């Protein structure tokens, strides 16, 4: 064999030896790495298992596709007042048919659970609230979630809402009392004074012209005071709300403000809110009243619109103006961050289980949106429309 062929053969053999050495070294490193990874995973699993079993916080693992509960820790079983996983389906509305479908749908989209709240109710147990936080394990299609008992927090919120409701009710009762005293007391006294001034005016001789003019001026002042008392009385407790219903009261409120301020206000009814419970009518009326008062006092707007719509279970009110917005007016900006006007409106909506939002529009005006849920009622709970 020629020498040059022998050299080429040796070079090829050397190259193959080097390649084989590299491959062997790579395979060995992969095997070592896998073993190390397996040891780390096993170690992590042992740590997780220890935390899962000994945590003072409730934990649950369930099938993300079906909602079937696979296992829970002792803390959750104690929280649920049971000793066995097998008893959970009969004790918990949460697991009677697995995890609720909306939760599974959200888990499929976001791969996590963020504070999903569930109300537990049973014949032999008091109502309880749970909050779930979890992450989807895509490798085996399970979800491991931390479960917190938030019953006390929910009860505290309920008590606060009940307290707020009582405060609002007391405020409305006081408004009603003051309105009645203004109408039946102060207004009647002013009417009597006006009658006496008229009596005196007709008995003043033509020679006493200055006294007669003064008497007429006094009569006009009394008439103006009577009108102010009637307006204040209507604002405190609009009788039209009780007599004719929500929409006539809103229309009267808009007409009065337009006549007084020259602001053009349009009422848009996408769906007439018929048969609303009285307390919701009153809350929405106060919302519109306070919003339009802010429009008149602070917005510098030329026009505004009040939109009212409803579905089978909610009623929505939106008040928008073309003024300077919340950010353009320090007083309105302050009100937005906690002033009594905006804060009062928000509290009224929260008490009813609704939502409230106030913001400036892109064109510079202000928009207030409130939505309130309601349950269809009948009989004395309704007013005429």
C-alpha positions, 0 to 999 in steps of 0.5 A: 500500500502506498505511503500516502494512502497509509497516512490518509487511513491513519488520519481517518482513524484518528479523526474517528477516534476523536469523534467517538471520544467526544460522543462518549463524553457527551453521552456520559455528561448527559447521563450524569446530568439526567441523574443529577436532574432526577435527584434534584427533581426527587429532592424538590418533590420531597420538599413539596410533599413535605410542605403539602402534607404539613402546611397550615394552609389548605391545599388541593390537587385536582384534574384540570380537565374534569375538576376531579379532586385527586388529593388534599392536605390535612389543613384543608380537611380540617378547614372543611370539617372532615377527615376523609377525602371521600366525604368531600363530595357530599359535604362541599358544593365546590366538589359535588360535580368537580371544580366549577366549569367557569374556574376550569375555563379560566384555568385553561386560558390563563394557566393559573387561578387568581383568588377564585372565590367559592361559597360553600353551603350545606344542610349541616354546616354554616356558609363558608367562603374559600379563595383559591390560588393555583397554577396549572401543571401542563406536564400531567394536566393537574392543578395545585391550588392553595385554599384560604378560608375568607369567611371572616373577611366576607362577614366583615364586608357584609357587616360594613355594607349593612352598616353603610345601608343603615347610615344611608337609610338614616340619612334618607329618613332625616332628609324626609323629616327635614323636607316635611318640616320645611314644607309643613312648617317653614313654607306655611309660615312664609305663606302666612307672612305673605298673606299678611303683607298682602293684607297690609299692602291693600290698606296702605293709602296712595300717599304712602307710596314708598311704604307700598313699594317696600311692602311689594318688595317684601312680598316678592322676597317672601315668594322667592324664599317660598320657592327656595324652600320648595326646591330644597324640599324637593331635593331632600325628598322628591315627592314625585319619586314616590307619587309617579316613579323613577323616570318622571322624577329624573325628567323633572330633575333634568328640566329643573337643572336646565332651566336654572343653569341653561346646560342642555341635558338629554335623557337617553333611554335604551331600555326603560327600567320598569319595576325597580325596587324602591331602594334602587330607584332612590339610590339611582336618583341620588346618583343622577342628582349628585352627578348633575349637581357636579356638572352644574357646579364644576364642569363648565359644560355646555351639554350633558347626557343621562343614559339609562338602560337595563337587562333582566338582572341589572340596571345601568346609568351613565352620566357624561358631560363635555366639560373640563373633566376631572383632571382639569378641575382641582375640586373634581379631582379631589372629589374623585380621590375621596370627596364626599360627592363621588365617595357617597355615590360609590358607597351607595352602589357598593351597598347595593352590590353594584359597581361605580366608575368615574373618569375623564373622557378622551375629549376632556369631559367626565363620564360616570357609570354605575351598574346595579343588580336587582331581583325582580319583585312585585307588589308593594316593593314597586312604584308606578312608572 
